């Protein structure tokens, strides 16, 4: 069997993805909102990367694989791509205290978009609106392929990115800088793959690389301990200032009484 897709970049990221996931399981023991959101995001990107490579191999087999298997792999692959972008939104949300009513509205809109994407993919074997296979197992893109395969993941990624940029004061400068660079790189890579090299798999290579960069620069347990230590230091300084103020007040009262 000859591979019709260049899978090597994504395949090379799989061991790094797995190592990172194992490390997160071992070291990320605190069940904070940020930790939980980042783990879900990282694990989903890892599974999506593996599925994308497997889907490329299965698709290259053509008539050697039943069309039902083809549909399963490509449908699952597209669903995981959308879910990765969806979970990125909630990683962004985890950093801020959002008004409950605003959060419910955002959650409802995001969930409806994800349900719509899943619905189009689940019904695709019957409608063939997104993709289909001919009698020889050839993969055929139909009119909803680009909106579903690329549009929903990009939309979710943009929703999270725009929210972070609008509320930039709630995030660290390193997060904003990392986000801007990631948006530019991912946007360029996605456009290149969509319009010029659709057989060159780089989407989840970039996504996995982005997760790794975010982890190394922002989400390491050591960084979390540093933030926690700084918070405790600020609290201690605040308590000391209060105690000093009380002592001065007591001295002034004693002086006045004398």
BELNORFEN-V123889 format. One line per field, one symbol per residue. ss: DSSP state (~ for helix, > for strand, _ for the rest). phi: phi as a letter, one per 20 degrees, with the letter a starting at -180 (. if undefined). psi: psi as a letter, one per 30 degrees, with the letter a starting at -180 (. if undefined). A space follows every 10 residues. Layout:
ss=???
phi=???
psi=???
//
This chain:
ss=_____>_~~~ ~~~~~~~~~~ ~~~~~~~___ __~~~~~~~~ ~~~~~~~~~~ ~~~~~~~~~~ _~~~__~~~~ ~~~~~~~~~~ ~~~~~~~~~~ ~~~______~ ~~~~~~~~~~ ~~~~~~~~~~ ~~~~~~~___ >>>_____>> >___~~~~~~ ~~~~~~~~~~ ~~~~~~_~~~ __~~~~~~~~ ~~~~~~~~~~ ~~~~~____> __~~~~~~~~ ~~~~~~~~~_ ~~~~~~~~~~ ~~~~~~~~~~ ~~~~~~~~~~ ~~~~~~~_
phi=.dfecedfff ffeggfgfff ffffffeeef eegfffffff ffffffffff ffffffffff flffdffffg ffffffffff ffffffffgf ffffeceegg ffffffffff ffffffffff ffeggdelfe bbcefemfed edfefffefd ffgfffffgf ffffffdffe cfgfffffff ffgfffgfff ffffdccfed ecgeffffff ffffffecdf gfffffffff ffffffffff ffffffffff ffffffff
psi=kkkfkjgeee effeeeeeee eeeeeefifk hleeeeeeee eeeeeeeeee eeeeeeeeef fbffkkfeee eeeeeeeeee eeeeeefeef eefffljkke eeeeeeeeee eeeeeeeeee eefefeegfe llkafggkkk kafgeeeeee eeeeeeeeee eeeeeehfff lleeeeeeee eeeeeeeeee eeeefeifgj jfefeeeeee eeeeeefegk eeeeeeeeee eeeeeeeeee eeeeeeeeee eeeeeee.
//
